Amino acid sequence: MDYDTYGSTAVELAIALANADLEPDGAVSRFLAAHDEWFTPGTSQDLAPSDARKAADTALLVRAVALAESQDDVLTRLNELLALARPRPYATDHDGELHLHYARPDAPVLEQLTTTVAMGLSQVMVQHGWQRLGVCSAEGCDDVYVDTSRNASRRYCSNTCASRSTVAAYRARQKS
């Protein structure tokens, strides 16, 4: 599957957000610091507790989109996520490539995060199908992933989970 660079990395940000454990104190701040390349330089990453909760809620919405079992469910959940976004796209070439950013450069960090995640995820899902977002099938893993395979056949979030599942199935067959 081929999609634009900024949109694809915005989806990667959405996946990282959905898979992050944002419950412990300071976890949202650590997440923002680890992904600071997404935010306009100089944007304050200090969040009030209510804003940290909103970031965690955004992560739960991304996960809810991945768990949806029908297009109607995806539409409902994706539109709920998009309702949080405040898109104000603008073109930039700050990295040498002309591309769009979804949130205004002077927006607070929570708005930049939510808007980028919502717009990136929605673009990929609308262009490539709602089935491209999934939850890992490996036992003990519930990570969200985006399926970039040609035939939309991905079932695992990583090669590690796929290998672990294959080995477990092989061992189970050997026992019987």
Secondary structure by P-SEA (a helix, b strand, c coil): ccccaaaaaaaaaaaaaaaccccccaaaaaaaaaacccccccccccccaaaaaaaaaaaaaaaaaaacccaaaaaaaaaaaaaacccbbbbbccccbbbbbcccccccaaaaaaaaaaaaaaaaaaaccccccccccccccbbbbbbcccccccccccaaaaaaaaaaaaaaaaac
